[in-house]
Amino acid sequence: MRKIIKMAVATTLMLALAGTSFAAEFTKGKIKKLDEKAGKVTIIHEELKNLEMPAMTMVFRIGKGVDAAKLKEGADIEFVADRVKGKITVTEVK
């Protein structure tokens, strides 16, 4: 019985730690330009740690889960970017 309890606790801890390692990290930025028709947004952003990119201004694709209507030129945002099918894409916005 003790072995089962120890294994259950160990499994729970491993799953909890694995879940935190995949948490999305938000980056601060400012929307410079928005092209909803093309599905792109230009953002002046801080360092993108997950993509190993320094702070810069760049064009991102707008991901499927992101409501482009909520994005406004000149707005300060917090976002998550990742590579989707080889293209750097905004996947989440606060």
For each residue, the residues with C-beta under 8 A, 3 or more apart:
1: 4 5
2: 5 6
3: 6 7
4: 1 7 8
5: 1 2 8 9
6: 2 3 9 10
7: 3 4 10 11
8: 4 5 11 12
9: 5 6 12 13
10: 6 7 13 14
11: 7 8 14 15
12: 8 9 15 16
13: 9 10 16 17
14: 10 11 17 18
15: 11 12 18 19
16: 12 13 19 20
17: 13 14 20 21
18: 14 15 21 22
19: 15 16 22 23
20: 16 17 23
21: 17 18
22: 18 19
23: 19 20
24: 80 91 92
25: 49 50 80
26: 78 79 80 92 94
27: 45 46 47 48 49 78 79 80 81
28: 45 46 76 77 78
29: 43 44 45 46 76 77 78 79
30: 43 44 45 74 75 76 77
31: 34 41 42 43 71 72 73 74 75 77
32: 42 43 44 57 73
33: 41 42 73
34: 31 41 42 68 71 72 73
35: 38 39 40 41
36: 39 62 68 69
37:
38: 35
39: 35 36 61 62 68
40: 35 59 60 61 62
41: 31 33 34 35 59 60 62 68 71 90
42: 31 32 33 34 57 58 59 60
43: 29 30 31 32 57 58 60 77 79 90
44: 29 30 32 56 57
45: 27 28 29 30 48 55 56 57 58 79 81
46: 27 28 29 55
47: 27 53 54 55
48: 27 45 51 52 53 81
49: 25 27 52
50: 25 81 82
51: 48 81 82 83 88
52: 48 49
53: 47 48 56 58
54: 47
55: 45 46 47
56: 44 45 53
57: 32 42 43 44 45
58: 42 43 45 53 88
59: 40 41 42
60: 40 41 42 43 81 88 89 90
61: 39 40 84 87 88 89 90
62: 36 39 40 41 66 68 71 89 90
63: 66 84 89 90 91 92
64:
65: 91 92
66: 62 63 71 90 91 92 93
67: 70 71 93
68: 34 36 39 41 62 71
69: 36
70: 67 93
71: 31 34 41 62 66 67 68 75 77 93
72: 31 34 75
73: 31 32 33 34
74: 30 31
75: 30 31 71 72
76: 28 29 30
77: 28 29 30 31 43 71 93 94
78: 26 27 28 29 93 94
79: 26 27 29 43 45 90 92 93 94
80: 24 25 26 27 90 91 92 93
81: 27 45 48 50 51 60 88 89 90 91
82: 50 51 88 89 91
83: 51 86 87 88 89
84: 61 63 87 89 91
85:
86: 83
87: 61 83 84
88: 51 58 60 61 81 82 83
89: 60 61 62 63 81 82 83 84
90: 41 43 60 61 62 63 66 79 80 81 93
91: 24 63 65 66 80 81 82 84
92: 24 26 63 65 66 79 80
93: 66 67 70 71 77 78 79 80 90
94: 26 77 78 79
